[in-house]
Structure formats: structure tokens, C-alpha cells
């Protein structure tokens, strides 16, 4: 009974910790989403007033630290927080068009639409004007890739567009690893593990070799100061 009680208490304690962690993560997401939606600078006081989150309270220190380290948040003076899009310094239609034209490998539609508040509307205008080229499925716009329009051409061969549409690309690294495993191909984790094993093996061989050389060197140098003295002719023979 005692062990069962201890197990139940342990489970409840873990559930409590997990619940607190999830609550803090949800709070962080809500703050970042608000910064993204408004694109306004927020002080700690403004966050407390509008989002009802006191980041100066001790229990919210983990949220504050994660907010400061967040890749989509820029901190000014340690007290003012603002949203930072993946593509910085693109704030209007002309800058959006110029950025697309400079990126020949294409940019994800989702990334472009996140540049500034009206970026999605401006991107639609560029698409309708045929200033850019869209590749990808219409029913999953987030995964579409936007390319600069090829010079002297407003069209692309339908077969190429169809081929691009039919190719199923992994959505993330986990899907890619699973695909490689399903097709009996090597994954990144396997490559890293093999490299680590080979490096460790080379290190052990090198250490053994260095140890043998050191022992041999010591054996050859021991008592060399006695060579040539009476009664130590046998030592001179060993050194040869």
C-alpha cells in the first residue's frame, strides 16, 4: 500500500509539473502571437495591462527568459519587446517585390506573408499582376514557393508546374527522417552517429600508438648516461 501511495503521489507531482510547464508555454505563445498580430512595441507594463501577465513576478521568470531568447522577438533595452519576422527590413510592396526578385531559389509564401501586416494582400497583388511565379498546391498555400518571374517570360511549361505540384515534399525534418527510414536510406542521425563512432575509434588508435611510441622511447633512453663506463658494455649494445 505504501509503495502504491508513493507511486500515485509521484504521478500527481509529475502531472502538476507538466501542467505548469504547458501553462508557461501557452503564455509565451500568446505573448508572441500578440506581438506578431499587432507589430507594436510592448513594455512589461503594457504586457501586464493588456495580456494580464506579470513577467516581473517570480513565477513568470521562465516565461520572461524564454521571451528574451525567442527567435521571433527583438528586445530593446531589455524592457521593450517587439515581433521580428524571419525576413527583416521588408515593409511595403516595393520592398517585397525587390526581395523576391533577389532570391532566385524562391521564398515560402508563409514567410513572405509574415514580413509585415499587409504583406499577404500585397503578395496577392504581385501574383495577380504576374510579377512573381507561384509553385505549389493551391489547397496548401503555406507550402507554396514564390519565385521571381523569369525574364522575358510570363509562362512556365505546364508539365513542369504539374511535376512540382505532384512531388510530395516532407513538411519537416521528422517527416524527412521517417521517409529515409521507410526507404532504407541513411538519416542525418545515423550519419552523425557513424561520424562520432569513427572519430572515437580514430582517437583510441592514435592514443594506443602514442603510448607505444612513448614506452619505446623511454626504454631506449633509460640509463644512457652510463654508456661507455666500465662494466656497462652490455648497455651500449642495447642502445644500438
Backbone as CSV, one residue per row, in Angstrom:
resi,resn,N_x,N_y,N_z,CA_x,CA_y,CA_z,C_x,C_y,C_z
1,UNK,0.826,-1.203,0.000,0.000,0.000,0.000,0.864,1.258,0.000
2,UNK,1.928,1.196,0.800,2.815,2.353,0.883,3.443,2.662,-0.476
3,UNK,3.937,1.627,-1.186,4.566,1.837,-2.489,3.553,2.345,-3.510
4,UNK,2.314,1.836,-3.422,1.270,2.284,-4.344,0.943,3.760,-4.098
5,UNK,0.900,4.127,-2.821,0.631,5.525,-2.475,1.745,6.435,-2.983
6,UNK,2.993,5.984,-2.813,4.126,6.762,-3.287,4.089,6.943,-4.802
7,UNK,3.678,5.873,-5.499,3.592,5.952,-6.964,2.539,6.965,-7.386
8,UNK,1.389,6.941,-6.709,0.302,7.865,-7.040,0.743,9.304,-6.786
9,UNK,1.429,9.505,-5.644,1.910,10.845,-5.313,2.920,11.323,-6.360
10,UNK,3.804,10.406,-6.793,4.794,10.752,-7.816,4.138,11.115,-9.135
11,UNK,3.100,10.333,-9.520,2.383,10.617,-10.765,1.695,11.975,-10.700
12,UNK,1.075,12.261,-9.560,0.387,13.541,-9.401,1.380,14.710,-9.439
13,UNK,2.540,14.488,-8.866,3.571,15.530,-8.873,4.059,15.805,-10.291
14,UNK,4.259,14.729,-11.073,4.700,14.902,-12.462,3.628,15.597,-13.281
15,UNK,2.371,15.229,-13.061,1.274,15.873,-13.783,1.225,17.360,-13.470
16,UNK,1.464,17.684,-12.184,1.463,19.085,-11.786,2.570,19.869,-12.470
17,UNK,3.769,19.272,-12.546,4.896,19.946,-13.208,4.635,20.113,-14.690
18,UNK,4.090,19.063,-15.315,3.787,19.134,-16.749,2.730,20.199,-17.026
19,UNK,1.734,20.283,-16.124,0.673,21.269,-16.295,1.220,22.685,-16.201
20,UNK,2.113,22.925,-15.246,2.716,24.247,-15.100,3.577,24.595,-16.317
21,UNK,4.321,23.600,-16.801,5.169,23.828,-17.968,4.332,24.175,-19.188
22,UNK,3.233,23.439,-19.386,2.353,23.705,-20.526,1.707,25.080,-20.397
23,UNK,1.355,25.455,-19.175,0.758,26.773,-18.953,1.745,27.877,-19.316
24,UNK,3.007,27.720,-18.937,4.028,28.713,-19.255,4.272,28.778,-20.758
25,UNK,4.280,27.628,-21.429,4.468,27.610,-22.879,3.300,28.280,-23.590
26,UNK,2.083,28.043,-23.086,0.892,28.670,-23.674,0.946,30.187,-23.483
27,UNK,1.416,30.622,-22.317,1.547,32.057,-22.051,2.551,32.692,-23.007
28,UNK,3.668,32.008,-23.228,4.686,32.505,-24.153,4.132,32.613,-25.567
29,UNK,3.408,31.581,-26.009,2.826,31.599,-27.361,1.851,32.756,-27.504
30,UNK,1.052,32.990,-26.473,0.047,34.059,-26.539,0.715,35.429,-26.651
31,UNK,1.812,35.627,-25.930,2.522,36.906,-25.997,3.126,37.107,-27.387
32,UNK,3.792,36.077,-27.904,4.433,36.192,-29.219,3.389,36.407,-30.308
33,UNK,2.262,35.704,-30.232,1.195,35.874,-31.220,0.613,37.279,-31.176
34,UNK,0.527,37.863,-29.980,0.044,39.243,-29.863,1.030,40.213,-30.494
35,UNK,2.327,40.010,-30.249,3.349,40.851,-30.869,3.303,40.729,-32.392
36,UNK,3.076,39.510,-32.868,3.003,39.276,-34.317,1.765,39.936,-34.919
37,UNK,0.656,39.847,-34.234,-0.611,40.374,-34.762,-0.640,41.900,-34.788
38,UNK,-0.042,42.520,-33.783,-0.096,43.978,-33.671,1.107,44.687,-34.279
39,UNK,2.283,44.028,-34.254,3.560,44.607,-34.697,3.868,45.901,-33.934
40,UNK,3.436,45.957,-32.682,3.678,47.117,-31.839,4.697,46.773,-30.751
41,UNK,5.469,47.752,-30.286,6.388,47.504,-29.166,5.604,47.398,-27.854
42,UNK,5.994,46.443,-27.035,5.319,46.222,-25.753,6.335,46.299,-24.620
43,UNK,6.019,47.110,-23.623,6.818,47.128,-22.400,6.270,46.053,-21.461
44,UNK,6.994,45.799,-20.379,6.497,44.837,-19.386,5.183,45.303,-18.796
45,UNK,5.057,46.617,-18.614,3.817,47.161,-18.071,2.657,46.982,-19.023
46,UNK,2.898,47.167,-20.304,1.828,47.015,-21.291,1.411,45.554,-21.423
47,UNK,2.387,44.651,-21.348,2.066,43.218,-21.390,1.195,42.842,-20.199
48,UNK,1.532,43.380,-19.036,0.749,43.096,-17.826,-0.662,43.653,-17.941
49,UNK,-0.793,44.858,-18.512,-2.092,45.507,-18.591,-3.005,44.858,-19.632
50,UNK,-2.471,44.585,-20.822,-3.303,44.100,-21.922,-3.401,42.580,-21.982
51,UNK,-2.346,41.875,-21.536,-2.368,40.408,-21.615,-2.542,39.739,-20.261
52,UNK,-2.590,40.548,-19.216,-2.789,40.035,-17.855,-1.688,39.051,-17.450
53,UNK,-0.452,39.375,-17.854,0.698,38.536,-17.496,1.765,39.427,-16.869
54,UNK,2.071,39.187,-15.615,3.094,39.959,-14.919,4.430,39.226,-15.035
55,UNK,5.242,39.656,-15.984,6.522,38.989,-16.223,7.570,39.337,-15.180
56,UNK,7.262,40.309,-14.320,8.197,40.633,-13.235,7.973,39.747,-12.021
57,UNK,6.880,38.972,-12.012,6.613,38.060,-10.897,7.562,36.868,-10.982
58,UNK,7.981,36.382,-9.835,8.980,35.319,-9.777,8.535,34.072,-10.531
59,UNK,7.241,33.728,-10.430,6.776,32.507,-11.086,6.779,32.620,-12.609
60,UNK,6.885,33.854,-13.130,6.893,34.055,-14.578,8.288,34.347,-15.132
61,UNK,9.323,34.237,-14.298,10.686,34.447,-14.779,11.043,33.514,-15.938
62,UNK,10.660,32.222,-15.887,10.975,31.345,-17.037,10.344,31.839,-18.337
63,UNK,9.131,32.381,-18.263,8.474,32.915,-19.459,9.241,34.127,-19.977
64,UNK,9.652,35.006,-19.067,10.397,36.207,-19.451,11.721,35.839,-20.123
65,UNK,12.433,34.874,-19.562,13.715,34.462,-20.138,13.533,33.850,-21.522
66,UNK,12.491,33.034,-21.686,12.226,32.431,-22.999,11.803,33.484,-24.009
67,UNK,11.066,34.494,-23.540,10.641,35.573,-24.427,11.859,36.349,-24.933
68,UNK,12.818,36.595,-24.048,14.033,37.315,-24.444,14.871,36.520,-25.443
69,UNK,14.826,35.179,-25.336,15.631,34.325,-26.207,14.883,33.881,-27.463
70,UNK,13.618,34.266,-27.580,12.796,33.802,-28.703,13.325,34.349,-30.031
71,UNK,13.385,33.489,-31.045,13.946,33.879,-32.346,13.074,34.885,-33.080
72,UNK,11.810,35.009,-32.686,10.892,35.933,-33.355,10.591,37.163,-32.505
73,UNK,11.437,37.416,-31.541,11.246,38.575,-30.665,12.552,39.347,-30.573
74,UNK,12.466,40.663,-30.738,13.623,41.542,-30.551,13.392,42.354,-29.280
75,UNK,14.445,42.456,-28.461,14.351,43.145,-27.176,15.172,44.426,-27.249
76,UNK,14.547,45.540,-26.905,15.217,46.838,-26.927,15.414,47.322,-25.495
77,UNK,16.664,47.472,-25.100,16.960,47.951,-23.767,16.573,47.001,-22.658
78,UNK,16.295,45.764,-23.015,15.939,44.763,-22.019,14.524,44.879,-21.484
79,UNK,13.762,45.891,-21.963,12.432,46.117,-21.400,11.328,46.284,-22.436
80,UNK,11.692,46.480,-23.698,10.700,46.684,-24.756,10.790,45.523,-25.739
81,UNK,9.653,44.899,-26.007,9.607,43.692,-26.831,8.808,43.967,-28.107
82,UNK,9.305,43.470,-29.220,8.614,43.625,-30.497,8.805,42.370,-31.338
83,UNK,7.920,42.176,-32.293,7.993,40.989,-33.157,9.065,41.179,-34.219
84,UNK,9.780,40.101,-34.509,10.832,40.117,-35.516,10.537,39.045,-36.564
85,UNK,10.110,39.434,-37.778,9.835,38.435,-38.820,11.114,37.768,-39.305
86,UNK,10.957,36.641,-39.969,12.124,35.917,-40.478,12.888,36.753,-41.491
87,UNK,12.146,37.497,-42.344,12.767,38.412,-43.300,12.608,39.820,-42.756
88,UNK,13.714,40.434,-42.410,13.676,41.763,-41.812,13.812,42.844,-42.884
89,UNK,13.419,44.073,-42.558,13.572,45.243,-43.428,12.779,45.132,-44.724
90,UNK,11.650,44.459,-44.681,10.698,44.447,-45.797,9.377,44.939,-45.235
91,UNK,8.985,46.181,-45.655,7.838,46.818,-45.009,6.771,47.330,-45.966
92,UNK,6.973,47.146,-47.282,5.960,47.616,-48.222,6.031,46.814,-49.520
93,UNK,5.155,47.151,-50.452,5.038,46.398,-51.698,6.328,46.427,-52.509
94,UNK,6.941,47.592,-52.647,8.159,47.700,-53.456,9.303,46.884,-52.851
95,UNK,9.441,46.937,-51.536,10.490,46.156,-50.873,10.216,44.666,-50.977
96,UNK,8.942,44.305,-50.945,8.561,42.896,-51.088,8.918,42.392,-52.488
97,UNK,8.591,43.181,-53.499,8.901,42.798,-54.879,10.420,42.687,-55.069
98,UNK,11.158,43.635,-54.517,12.612,43.621,-54.663,13.234,42.409,-53.977
99,UNK,12.704,42.054,-52.807,13.266,40.902,-52.088,13.017,39.611,-52.862
100,UNK,11.849,39.463,-53.434,11.541,38.261,-54.219,12.441,38.189,-55.451
101,UNK,12.649,39.313,-56.100,13.464,39.333,-57.327,14.919,38.996,-57.053
102,UNK,15.392,39.259,-55.804,16.790,38.958,-55.460,16.994,37.507,-55.038
103,UNK,15.903,36.801,-54.768,16.012,35.438,-54.243,15.607,34.452,-55.332
104,UNK,16.580,34.034,-56.110,16.290,33.171,-57.266,15.819,31.785,-56.856
105,UNK,16.220,31.332,-55.624,15.818,29.992,-55.184,14.400,29.950,-54.635
106,UNK,13.751,31.114,-54.549,12.372,31.159,-54.085,12.249,31.319,-52.577
107,UNK,11.078,31.804,-52.149,10.789,32.012,-50.729,9.408,31.443,-50.425
108,UNK,9.277,30.839,-49.269,7.980,30.285,-48.889,6.956,31.394,-48.744
109,UNK,5.753,31.118,-49.218,4.670,32.105,-49.147,4.405,32.524,-47.702
110,UNK,4.419,31.555,-46.790,4.154,31.834,-45.386,5.168,32.826,-44.827
111,UNK,6.430,32.689,-45.232,7.480,33.590,-44.765,7.268,35.004,-45.289
112,UNK,6.882,35.122,-46.552,6.648,36.439,-47.141,5.454,37.138,-46.506
113,UNK,4.393,36.377,-46.245,3.185,36.964,-45.666,3.402,37.446,-44.237
114,UNK,4.483,37.011,-43.620,4.775,37.389,-42.245,5.676,38.618,-42.152
115,UNK,6.091,39.175,-43.295,7.031,40.297,-43.281,6.444,41.525,-42.602
116,UNK,5.197,41.850,-42.916,4.519,42.996,-42.304,3.010,42.746,-42.389
117,UNK,2.222,43.589,-41.761,0.798,43.303,-41.591,0.044,43.139,-42.910
118,UNK,0.338,43.960,-43.892,-0.392,43.889,-45.165,0.379,43.124,-46.235
119,UNK,1.350,42.336,-45.842,2.195,41.630,-46.816,1.396,40.620,-47.632
120,UNK,0.445,39.940,-47.015,-0.340,38.942,-47.756,-1.150,39.599,-48.874
121,UNK,-1.740,40.758,-48.581,-2.515,41.474,-49.603,-1.608,41.951,-50.728
122,UNK,-0.442,42.461,-50.379,0.497,42.929,-51.403,1.019,41.775,-52.247
123,UNK,1.237,40.627,-51.626,1.715,39.465,-52.371,0.663,39.005,-53.372
124,UNK,-0.595,39.040,-52.972,-1.681,38.682,-53.892,-1.691,39.623,-55.090
125,UNK,-1.404,40.892,-54.842,-1.361,41.863,-55.933,-0.227,41.536,-56.904
126,UNK,0.908,41.133,-56.381,2.033,40.757,-57.242,1.707,39.508,-58.058
127,UNK,1.008,38.572,-57.438,0.634,37.331,-58.137,-0.355,37.634,-59.252
128,UNK,-1.355,38.458,-58.964,-2.359,38.800,-59.974,-1.745,39.575,-61.132
129,UNK,-0.743,40.393,-60.817,-0.076,41.167,-61.869,0.967,40.340,-62.615
130,UNK,1.133,39.088,-62.207,2.114,38.178,-62.807,3.541,38.729,-62.706
131,UNK,3.799,39.406,-61.589,5.152,39.892,-61.318,6.008,38.815,-60.638
132,UNK,5.347,37.790,-60.117,6.052,36.685,-59.450,5.441,35.368,-59.915
133,UNK,6.169,34.295,-59.648,5.731,32.966,-60.057,5.442,32.125,-58.816
134,UNK,4.293,31.466,-58.793,3.882,30.654,-57.644,3.983,29.187,-57.995
135,UNK,4.665,28.410,-57.139,4.765,26.968,-57.331,4.242,26.282,-56.075
136,UNK,3.387,25.282,-56.283,2.840,24.553,-55.147,1.347,24.353,-55.291
137,UNK,0.779,23.629,-54.340,-0.632,23.309,-54.385,-1.486,24.472,-53.887
138,UNK,-2.587,24.690,-54.564,-3.476,25.780,-54.202,-4.156,25.530,-52.871
139,UNK,-4.380,24.247,-52.516,-5.090,23.944,-51.274,-4.173,23.968,-50.051
140,UNK,-2.886,24.207,-50.238,-1.960,24.310,-49.106,-1.012,25.469,-49.380
141,UNK,-1.525,26.666,-49.236,-0.786,27.858,-49.626,0.456,28.096,-48.774
142,UNK,0.447,27.627,-47.536,1.591,27.850,-46.667,2.862,27.232,-47.227
143,UNK,2.706,26.138,-47.984,3.868,25.444,-48.535,4.226,25.904,-49.938
144,UNK,3.471,26.864,-50.468,3.795,27.372,-51.798,5.116,28.149,-51.768
145,UNK,5.829,28.077,-52.889,7.096,28.802,-53.028,6.902,29.915,-54.058
146,UNK,7.360,31.103,-53.695,7.231,32.249,-54.586,8.592,32.526,-55.226
147,UNK,8.608,32.539,-56.561,9.837,32.792,-57.319,9.714,34.110,-58.087
148,UNK,10.839,34.739,-58.381,10.782,35.897,-59.288,10.402,35.428,-60.684
149,UNK,9.653,36.227,-61.387,9.247,35.846,-62.735,10.465,35.812,-63.662
150,UNK,10.649,34.709,-64.409,11.789,34.627,-65.328,11.759,35.786,-66.321
151,UNK,12.922,36.325,-66.671,12.961,37.454,-67.609,12.399,37.068,-68.975
152,UNK,11.666,38.002,-69.568,11.076,37.824,-70.909,10.147,36.627,-70.973
153,UNK,9.548,36.288,-69.833,8.645,35.136,-69.836,7.597,35.316,-68.752
154,UNK,6.364,35.144,-69.127,5.277,35.206,-68.154,4.649,33.855,-67.942
155,UNK,5.202,32.821,-68.585,4.611,31.498,-68.502,5.681,30.457,-68.194
156,UNK,5.215,29.348,-67.660,6.099,28.208,-67.431,5.426,26.981,-68.028
157,UNK,6.231,26.070,-68.535,5.699,24.863,-69.146,4.752,24.155,-68.174
158,UNK,3.533,23.816,-68.604,2.551,23.160,-67.717,3.066,21.853,-67.119
159,UNK,3.881,21.116,-67.871,4.409,19.849,-67.363,5.313,20.070,-66.152
160,UNK,6.105,21.148,-66.176,6.992,21.452,-65.047,6.174,21.824,-63.820
161,UNK,5.146,22.646,-64.026,4.293,23.046,-62.910,3.566,21.842,-62.328
162,UNK,3.116,20.930,-63.196,2.414,19.740,-62.730,3.364,18.823,-61.961
163,UNK,4.592,18.689,-62.449,5.588,17.876,-61.760,5.861,18.438,-60.363
164,UNK,6.008,19.738,-60.270,6.244,20.382,-58.971,5.073,20.128,-58.030
165,UNK,3.863,20.236,-58.558,2.669,20.052,-57.727,2.553,18.623,-57.223
166,UNK,2.942,17.652,-58.047,2.767,16.243,-57.687,3.841,15.727,-56.737
167,UNK,4.972,16.412,-56.657,6.040,15.957,-55.777,5.649,16.204,-54.323
168,UNK,5.680,15.157,-53.525,5.350,15.254,-52.107,6.613,15.506,-51.304
169,UNK,6.769,16.723,-50.826,7.940,17.087,-50.040,7.655,16.904,-48.553
170,UNK,8.639,16.440,-47.768,8.448,16.334,-46.310,8.148,17.702,-45.717
171,UNK,7.216,17.749,-44.766,6.837,19.019,-44.148,7.886,19.508,-43.161
172,UNK,8.616,18.571,-42.540,9.605,18.961,-41.544,10.701,17.900,-41.497
173,UNK,11.672,18.099,-40.609,12.813,17.191,-40.523,12.407,15.804,-40.039
174,UNK,11.400,15.757,-39.146,10.936,14.458,-38.649,10.333,13.626,-39.782
175,UNK,9.525,14.264,-40.643,8.944,13.560,-41.786,10.031,13.093,-42.754
176,UNK,11.065,13.920,-42.922,12.164,13.540,-43.813,12.902,12.323,-43.286
177,UNK,13.187,12.310,-41.979,13.869,11.161,-41.373,13.022,9.896,-41.507
178,UNK,11.715,10.025,-41.308,10.833,8.870,-41.424,10.814,8.336,-42.848
179,UNK,10.800,9.244,-43.830,10.814,8.830,-45.240,12.107,8.083,-45.562
180,UNK,13.231,8.601,-45.053,14.518,7.948,-45.307,14.566,6.557,-44.671
181,UNK,13.974,6.423,-43.470,13.926,5.116,-42.815,13.037,4.150,-43.593
182,UNK,11.888,4.637,-44.067,10.954,3.790,-44.813,11.549,3.292,-46.122
183,UNK,12.439,4.095,-46.700,13.042,3.726,-47.985,14.450,3.149,-47.818
184,UNK,14.783,2.770,-46.563,16.088,2.140,-46.258,17.266,3.021,-46.665
185,UNK,17.106,4.336,-46.487,18.205,5.256,-46.744,18.741,5.780,-45.419
186,UNK,19.940,6.315,-45.450,20.590,6.760,-44.226,20.037,8.119,-43.813
187,UNK,19.813,8.304,-42.512,19.295,9.554,-41.983,20.432,10.397,-41.404
188,UNK,20.121,11.646,-41.097,21.128,12.546,-40.527,21.648,12.018,-39.204
189,UNK,20.736,11.477,-38.367,21.145,10.963,-37.064,22.123,9.803,-37.221
190,UNK,21.889,8.947,-38.210,22.789,7.821,-38.441,24.160,8.301,-38.915
191,UNK,24.156,9.330,-39.758,25.428,9.885,-40.233,26.213,10.461,-39.068
192,UNK,25.527,11.221,-38.196,26.204,11.814,-37.045,26.731,10.741,-36.102
193,UNK,25.940,9.686,-35.889,26.366,8.601,-35.003,27.578,7.882,-35.576
194,UNK,27.565,7.643,-36.905,28.692,6.975,-37.551,29.948,7.831,-37.486
195,UNK,29.793,9.139,-37.715,30.947,10.039,-37.641,31.526,10.069,-36.227
196,UNK,30.629,10.094,-35.236,31.080,10.121,-33.838,31.823,8.841,-33.491
197,UNK,31.280,7.691,-33.954,31.924,6.406,-33.680,33.292,6.341,-34.349
198,UNK,33.377,6.761,-35.611,34.654,6.715,-36.334,35.688,7.640,-35.703
199,UNK,35.218,8.830,-35.258,36.141,9.763,-34.615,36.673,9.190,-33.308
200,UNK,35.789,8.550,-32.548,36.214,7.949,-31.288,37.174,6.799,-31.552
201,UNK,36.906,6.012,-32.601,37.772,4.891,-32.939,39.151,5.378,-33.368
202,UNK,39.194,6.443,-34.174,40.472,7.000,-34.603,41.249,7.544,-33.412
203,UNK,40.531,8.142,-32.460,41.172,8.677,-31.269,41.805,7.592,-30.430
204,UNK,41.115,6.451,-30.281,41.656,5.342,-29.498,42.887,4.755,-30.159
205,UNK,42.859,4.595,-31.476,44.010,4.057,-32.208,45.199,4.990,-32.057
206,UNK,44.939,6.306,-32.162,46.009,7.291,-32.028,46.627,7.252,-30.638
207,UNK,45.772,7.112,-29.620,46.273,7.070,-28.244,47.129,5.827,-28.007
208,UNK,46.674,4.670,-28.528,47.462,3.444,-28.364,48.815,3.574,-29.057
209,UNK,48.820,4.188,-30.244,50.055,4.354,-30.990,51.003,5.282,-30.239
210,UNK,50.455,6.390,-29.722,51.293,7.325,-28.974,51.856,6.678,-27.720
211,UNK,51.052,5.829,-27.070,51.506,5.159,-25.853,52.654,4.202,-26.160
212,UNK,52.558,3.435,-27.259,53.619,2.503,-27.633,54.912,3.258,-27.931
213,UNK,54.769,4.378,-28.665,55.952,5.164,-29.002,56.603,5.740,-27.754
214,UNK,55.797,6.166,-26.799,56.335,6.735,-25.565,57.093,5.686,-24.764
215,UNK,56.499,4.468,-24.658,57.164,3.390,-23.922,58.477,3.007,-24.589
216,UNK,58.452,2.924,-25.922,59.656,2.566,-26.673,60.739,3.612,-26.477
217,UNK,60.300,4.893,-26.500,61.260,5.974,-26.336,61.897,5.953,-24.952
218,UNK,61.085,5.705,-23.925,61.593,5.650,-22.553,62.558,4.492,-22.388
219,UNK,62.208,3.334,-22.985,63.056,2.147,-22.861,64.415,2.369,-23.510
220,UNK,64.412,3.122,-24.593,65.674,3.337,-25.303,66.548,4.387,-24.610
221,UNK,65.921,5.324,-23.895,66.687,6.399,-23.289,67.162,6.087,-21.877
222,UNK,66.549,5.110,-21.219,66.895,4.818,-19.825,68.378,4.463,-19.660
223,UNK,69.040,5.099,-18.715,70.444,4.817,-18.342,71.455,5.096,-19.453
224,UNK,71.112,5.950,-20.405,72.063,6.243,-21.485,73.304,6.949,-20.954
225,UNK,73.206,7.590,-19.801,74.366,8.282,-19.246,75.450,7.319,-18.753
226,UNK,75.113,6.009,-18.680,76.083,5.015,-18.212,76.849,4.365,-19.346
227,UNK,76.399,4.658,-20.599,77.048,4.028,-21.744,78.520,4.457,-21.810
228,UNK,79.397,3.469,-22.037,80.824,3.761,-22.166,81.602,3.591,-20.883
229,UNK,80.900,3.463,-19.767,81.588,3.291,-18.499,81.909,1.828,-18.277
230,UNK,82.928,1.586,-17.474,83.391,0.218,-17.214,82.280,-0.618,-16.612
231,UNK,82.099,-1.807,-17.187,81.086,-2.721,-16.661,79.708,-2.547,-17.295
232,UNK,79.545,-1.551,-18.210,78.236,-1.314,-18.823,78.298,-1.466,-20.348
233,UNK,79.167,-2.381,-20.814,79.246,-2.628,-22.262,77.964,-3.215,-22.810
234,UNK,77.299,-4.018,-22.000,76.019,-4.636,-22.440,74.964,-3.563,-22.710
235,UNK,75.039,-2.398,-21.966,74.052,-1.337,-22.155,74.260,-0.636,-23.492
236,UNK,75.543,-0.527,-23.863,75.843,0.091,-25.154,75.301,-0.736,-26.291
237,UNK,75.378,-2.070,-26.141,74.832,-2.956,-27.187,73.320,-2.809,-27.290
238,UNK,72.633,-2.625,-26.165,71.164,-2.492,-26.180,70.722,-1.207,-26.889
239,UNK,71.545,-0.148,-26.816,71.154,1.112,-27.406,71.294,1.121,-28.918
240,UNK,72.015,0.121,-29.454,72.210,0.060,-30.908,71.012,-0.584,-31.571
